[in-house]
Amino acid sequence: MPGDVDRALEEARLCDVCLAVGSTLSVWPAAGVPVEAVRHGGRLVIINEGVTDLDGMASLILSGRAGAVMTELAAGILGAEESR
């Protein structure tokens, strides 16, 4: 797992947007991934039913059940027919 976390942190440093879906973002070291993204200029988008430990860092918070929000998001981006 350390190799996976290291790779995720490396990718986070390069990303423009980090999308956190269905997580309280309270379990470390995984919660460090979006933190690293924001520290290096990325924007954090959180999709979660409740509050998270990183809400204060987020550029956008979409509240709701992850599956429902992601379905609506995909439909909005791709159109309802192509998002299924």
OpenMM code with the backbone's topology and positions (N, CA, C; nanometers):
from openmm import Vec3, app, unit

residues = "MET PRO GLY ASP VAL ASP ARG ALA LEU GLU GLU ALA ARG LEU CYS ASP VAL CYS LEU ALA VAL GLY SER THR LEU SER VAL TRP PRO ALA ALA GLY VAL PRO VAL GLU ALA VAL ARG HIS GLY GLY ARG LEU VAL ILE ILE ASN GLU GLY VAL THR ASP LEU ASP GLY MET ALA SER LEU ILE LEU SER GLY ARG ALA GLY ALA VAL MET THR GLU LEU ALA ALA GLY ILE LEU GLY ALA GLU GLU SER ARG".split()
positions = [
    Vec3(0.0800, -0.1203, 0.0000),
    Vec3(0.0000, 0.0000, 0.0000),
    Vec3(0.0851, 0.1278, 0.0000),
    Vec3(0.1993, 0.1315, 0.0664),
    Vec3(0.2781, 0.2553, 0.0625),
    Vec3(0.3104, 0.3017, -0.0789),
    Vec3(0.3391, 0.2100, -0.1702),
    Vec3(0.3656, 0.2483, -0.3084),
    Vec3(0.2440, 0.3118, -0.3735),
    Vec3(0.1258, 0.2575, -0.3440),
    Vec3(0.0025, 0.3131, -0.3993),
    Vec3(-0.0231, 0.4537, -0.3473),
    Vec3(-0.0013, 0.4743, -0.2186),
    Vec3(-0.0220, 0.6065, -0.1590),
    Vec3(0.0782, 0.7056, -0.2166),
    Vec3(0.2019, 0.6639, -0.2299),
    Vec3(0.3038, 0.7520, -0.2878),
    Vec3(0.2664, 0.7936, -0.4292),
    Vec3(0.2182, 0.6987, -0.5079),
    Vec3(0.1780, 0.7300, -0.6457),
    Vec3(0.0588, 0.8247, -0.6468),
    Vec3(-0.0382, 0.8010, -0.5590),
    Vec3(-0.1551, 0.8893, -0.5507),
    Vec3(-0.1133, 1.0307, -0.5125),
    Vec3(-0.0205, 1.0432, -0.4214),
    Vec3(0.0280, 1.1759, -0.3813),
    Vec3(0.1007, 1.2451, -0.4965),
    Vec3(0.1785, 1.1692, -0.5725),
    Vec3(0.2475, 1.2260, -0.6887),
    Vec3(0.1465, 1.2773, -0.7913),
    Vec3(0.0453, 1.1989, -0.8190),
    Vec3(-0.0578, 1.2394, -0.9150),
    Vec3(-0.1357, 1.3601, -0.8633),
    Vec3(-0.1615, 1.3634, -0.7339),
    Vec3(-0.2340, 1.4759, -0.6742),
    Vec3(-0.1591, 1.6074, -0.6947),
    Vec3(-0.0280, 1.6018, -0.6870),
    Vec3(0.0527, 1.7231, -0.7053),
    Vec3(0.0419, 1.7786, -0.8471),
    Vec3(0.0020, 1.6941, -0.9424),
    Vec3(-0.0050, 1.7343, -1.0827),
    Vec3(-0.1463, 1.7652, -1.1311),
    Vec3(-0.2468, 1.7317, -1.0529),
    Vec3(-0.3841, 1.7426, -1.1019),
    Vec3(-0.4377, 1.8858, -1.0966),
    Vec3(-0.5335, 1.9125, -1.1832),
    Vec3(-0.6058, 2.0401, -1.1814),
    Vec3(-0.7247, 2.0325, -1.0871),
    Vec3(-0.7889, 1.9152, -1.0832),
    Vec3(-0.9064, 1.8948, -0.9984),
    Vec3(-0.8962, 1.7579, -0.9335),
    Vec3(-0.9248, 1.7536, -0.8051),
    Vec3(-0.9310, 1.6284, -0.7311),
    Vec3(-1.0771, 1.6081, -0.6912),
    Vec3(-1.1340, 1.4965, -0.7329),
    Vec3(-1.2730, 1.4646, -0.7059),
    Vec3(-1.2780, 1.3599, -0.5952),
    Vec3(-1.3343, 1.3967, -0.4806),
    Vec3(-1.3482, 1.3047, -0.3675),
    Vec3(-1.4948, 1.2650, -0.3580),
    Vec3(-1.5231, 1.1362, -0.3721),
    Vec3(-1.6613, 1.0888, -0.3803),
    Vec3(-1.6911, 0.9898, -0.2685),
    Vec3(-1.7953, 1.0214, -0.1897),
    Vec3(-1.8446, 0.9281, -0.0896),
    Vec3(-1.7481, 0.8965, 0.0224),
    Vec3(-1.6805, 0.9966, 0.0735),
    Vec3(-1.5827, 0.9755, 0.1799),
    Vec3(-1.5886, 1.0908, 0.2793),
    Vec3(-1.5677, 1.0583, 0.4061),
    Vec3(-1.5595, 1.1638, 0.5080),
    Vec3(-1.4231, 1.2316, 0.5052),
    Vec3(-1.3302, 1.1758, 0.4307),
    Vec3(-1.1940, 1.2289, 0.4176),
    Vec3(-1.1270, 1.2433, 0.5544),
    Vec3(-1.1488, 1.1420, 0.6370),
    Vec3(-1.0923, 1.1458, 0.7718),
    Vec3(-0.9903, 1.0347, 0.7969),
    Vec3(-0.9736, 0.9447, 0.6997),
    Vec3(-0.8807, 0.8333, 0.7171),
    Vec3(-0.7502, 0.8653, 0.6447),
    Vec3(-0.6434, 0.8662, 0.7211),
    Vec3(-0.5115, 0.8974, 0.6661),
    Vec3(-0.4342, 0.7688, 0.6465),
    Vec3(-0.3521, 0.7562, 0.5473),
    Vec3(-0.2944, 0.8615, 0.4640),
    Vec3(-0.3777, 0.8976, 0.3415),
    Vec3(-0.4865, 0.8251, 0.3138),
    Vec3(-0.5646, 0.8534, 0.1927),
    Vec3(-0.6195, 0.9958, 0.1913),
    Vec3(-0.6573, 1.0487, 0.3068),
    Vec3(-0.7104, 1.1850, 0.3134),
    Vec3(-0.6053, 1.2891, 0.2752),
    Vec3(-0.4802, 1.2497, 0.2762),
    Vec3(-0.3733, 1.3410, 0.2364),
    Vec3(-0.3687, 1.3677, 0.0871),
    Vec3(-0.4317, 1.2819, 0.0083),
    Vec3(-0.4288, 1.2989, -0.1371),
    Vec3(-0.4956, 1.4299, -0.1796),
    Vec3(-0.6202, 1.4578, -0.1393),
    Vec3(-0.6793, 1.5865, -0.1781),
    Vec3(-0.6085, 1.7061, -0.1150),
    Vec3(-0.5558, 1.6883, 0.0041),
    Vec3(-0.4797, 1.7970, 0.0675),
    Vec3(-0.3595, 1.8321, -0.0187),
    Vec3(-0.2900, 1.7302, -0.0661),
    Vec3(-0.1727, 1.7519, -0.1510),
    Vec3(-0.2114, 1.8210, -0.2819),
    Vec3(-0.3252, 1.7827, -0.3376),
    Vec3(-0.3723, 1.8460, -0.4610),
    Vec3(-0.3940, 1.9959, -0.4393),
    Vec3(-0.4618, 2.0310, -0.3318),
    Vec3(-0.4896, 2.1723, -0.3038),
    Vec3(-0.3597, 2.2483, -0.2764),
    Vec3(-0.2700, 2.1884, -0.2028),
    Vec3(-0.1409, 2.2534, -0.1728),
    Vec3(-0.0620, 2.2870, -0.2990),
    Vec3(-0.0844, 2.2101, -0.4051),
    Vec3(-0.0114, 2.2315, -0.5300),
    Vec3(-0.0974, 2.2973, -0.6374),
    Vec3(-0.2019, 2.3669, -0.5954),
    Vec3(-0.2801, 2.4472, -0.6887),
    Vec3(-0.4022, 2.3806, -0.7484),
    Vec3(-0.4277, 2.2565, -0.7132),
    Vec3(-0.5468, 2.1886, -0.7633),
    Vec3(-0.6712, 2.2334, -0.6876),
    Vec3(-0.7845, 2.2083, -0.7483),
    Vec3(-0.9113, 2.2396, -0.6833),
    Vec3(-0.9723, 2.1083, -0.6338),
    Vec3(-1.0383, 2.1171, -0.5193),
    Vec3(-1.1009, 2.0001, -0.4595),
    Vec3(-1.2522, 2.0094, -0.4753),
    Vec3(-1.3110, 1.9048, -0.5317),
    Vec3(-1.4560, 1.8914, -0.5426),
    Vec3(-1.4959, 1.7707, -0.4586),
    Vec3(-1.5880, 1.7924, -0.3653),
    Vec3(-1.6319, 1.6861, -0.2757),
    Vec3(-1.7770, 1.6512, -0.3060),
    Vec3(-1.8025, 1.5220, -0.3212),
    Vec3(-1.9387, 1.4708, -0.3356),
    Vec3(-1.9606, 1.3757, -0.2190),
    Vec3(-2.0487, 1.4150, -0.1265),
    Vec3(-2.0709, 1.3339, -0.0079),
    Vec3(-2.2043, 1.3705, 0.0553),
    Vec3(-2.2632, 1.2753, 0.1258),
    Vec3(-2.3929, 1.2987, 0.1883),
    Vec3(-2.3815, 1.3864, 0.3131),
    Vec3(-2.2699, 1.3814, 0.3804),
    Vec3(-2.2516, 1.4604, 0.5024),
    Vec3(-2.1268, 1.5459, 0.4945),
    Vec3(-2.0966, 1.6118, 0.6040),
    Vec3(-1.9781, 1.6961, 0.6099),
    Vec3(-1.8527, 1.6086, 0.6085),
    Vec3(-1.7438, 1.6670, 0.5633),
    Vec3(-1.6153, 1.5967, 0.5637),
    Vec3(-1.5134, 1.6811, 0.6379),
    Vec3(-1.4027, 1.6193, 0.6717),
    Vec3(-1.2950, 1.6906, 0.7395),
    Vec3(-1.2283, 1.7948, 0.6503),
    Vec3(-1.2492, 1.7869, 0.5188),
    Vec3(-1.1812, 1.8781, 0.4265),
    Vec3(-1.2772, 1.9763, 0.3575),
    Vec3(-1.3992, 1.9893, 0.4066),
    Vec3(-1.4947, 2.0820, 0.3445),
    Vec3(-1.4378, 2.2233, 0.3311),
    Vec3(-1.3595, 2.2662, 0.4261),
    Vec3(-1.3021, 2.4006, 0.4231),
    Vec3(-1.2022, 2.4220, 0.3105),
    Vec3(-1.1499, 2.3157, 0.2551),
    Vec3(-1.0527, 2.3254, 0.1455),
    Vec3(-1.1192, 2.3161, 0.0083),
    Vec3(-1.2458, 2.2780, 0.0052),
    Vec3(-1.3135, 2.2471, -0.1209),
    Vec3(-1.3505, 2.3724, -0.1997),
    Vec3(-1.3331, 2.3635, -0.3303),
    Vec3(-1.3812, 2.4673, -0.4216),
    Vec3(-1.5299, 2.4497, -0.4482),
    Vec3(-1.5761, 2.3235, -0.4393),
    Vec3(-1.7164, 2.2925, -0.4653),
    Vec3(-1.7545, 2.1708, -0.3827),
    Vec3(-1.8727, 2.1783, -0.3189),
    Vec3(-1.9275, 2.0646, -0.2455),
    Vec3(-2.0639, 2.0337, -0.3039),
    Vec3(-2.0811, 1.9093, -0.3485),
    Vec3(-2.2098, 1.8621, -0.3976),
    Vec3(-2.2628, 1.7648, -0.2934),
    Vec3(-2.3670, 1.8064, -0.2219),
    Vec3(-2.4199, 1.7269, -0.1118),
    Vec3(-2.5240, 1.6279, -0.1608),
    Vec3(-2.5133, 1.5052, -0.1132),
    Vec3(-2.6092, 1.4015, -0.1467),
    Vec3(-2.5410, 1.2669, -0.1516),
    Vec3(-2.6215, 1.1635, -0.1751),
    Vec3(-2.5672, 1.0284, -0.1876),
    Vec3(-2.4816, 1.0220, -0.3143),
    Vec3(-2.3649, 0.9644, -0.3011),
    Vec3(-2.2662, 0.9659, -0.4097),
    Vec3(-2.3223, 0.9115, -0.5411),
    Vec3(-2.3909, 0.7992, -0.5370),
    Vec3(-2.4437, 0.7400, -0.6595),
    Vec3(-2.5424, 0.8302, -0.7300),
    Vec3(-2.6314, 0.8920, -0.6536),
    Vec3(-2.7322, 0.9805, -0.7117),
    Vec3(-2.6681, 1.1065, -0.7692),
    Vec3(-2.5747, 1.1651, -0.6951),
    Vec3(-2.5096, 1.2883, -0.7422),
    Vec3(-2.4260, 1.2606, -0.8662),
    Vec3(-2.3528, 1.1498, -0.8667),
    Vec3(-2.2701, 1.1169, -0.9828),
    Vec3(-2.3559, 1.0895, -1.1061),
    Vec3(-2.4714, 1.0258, -1.0884),
    Vec3(-2.5618, 1.0003, -1.1999),
    Vec3(-2.6114, 1.1318, -1.2592),
    Vec3(-2.6508, 1.2246, -1.1727),
    Vec3(-2.6968, 1.3552, -1.2200),
    Vec3(-2.5834, 1.4333, -1.2860),
    Vec3(-2.4653, 1.4257, -1.2294),
    Vec3(-2.3498, 1.4955, -1.2853),
    Vec3(-2.3165, 1.4420, -1.4244),
    Vec3(-2.3144, 1.3110, -1.4386),
    Vec3(-2.2860, 1.2501, -1.5686),
    Vec3(-2.3925, 1.2886, -1.6705),
    Vec3(-2.5174, 1.2876, -1.6293),
    Vec3(-2.6261, 1.3259, -1.7205),
    Vec3(-2.6124, 1.4712, -1.7633),
    Vec3(-2.5718, 1.5568, -1.6703),
    Vec3(-2.5542, 1.6979, -1.7025),
    Vec3(-2.4389, 1.7228, -1.7984),
    Vec3(-2.3353, 1.6429, -1.7867),
    Vec3(-2.2176, 1.6593, -1.8721),
    Vec3(-2.2368, 1.5896, -2.0064),
    Vec3(-2.2859, 1.4667, -2.0029),
    Vec3(-2.2943, 1.3843, -2.1228),
    Vec3(-2.4319, 1.3874, -2.1898),
    Vec3(-2.5321, 1.4305, -2.1173),
    Vec3(-2.6693, 1.4191, -2.1658),
    Vec3(-2.7299, 1.2927, -2.1079),
    Vec3(-2.8569, 1.2959, -2.0817),
    Vec3(-2.9232, 1.1864, -2.0121),
    Vec3(-2.9083, 1.0525, -2.0839),
    Vec3(-2.9152, 1.0500, -2.2143),
    Vec3(-2.9083, 0.9228, -2.2876),
    Vec3(-2.7715, 0.8581, -2.2821),
    Vec3(-2.6660, 0.9364, -2.2894),
    Vec3(-2.5313, 0.8806, -2.2953),
    Vec3(-2.4735, 0.8488, -2.1580),
    Vec3(-2.5358, 0.8931, -2.0504),
    Vec3(-2.4792, 0.8734, -1.9177),
    Vec3(-2.5209, 0.7405, -1.8555),
    Vec3(-2.5932, 0.6586, -1.9271),
    Vec3(-2.6381, 0.5291, -1.8721),
    Vec3(-2.5464, 0.4185, -1.9131),
] * unit.nanometer
topology = app.Topology()
chain = topology.addChain("A")
for resn in residues:
    res = topology.addResidue(resn, chain)
    for name in ("N", "CA", "C"):
        topology.addAtom(name, app.Element.getBySymbol(name[0]), res)
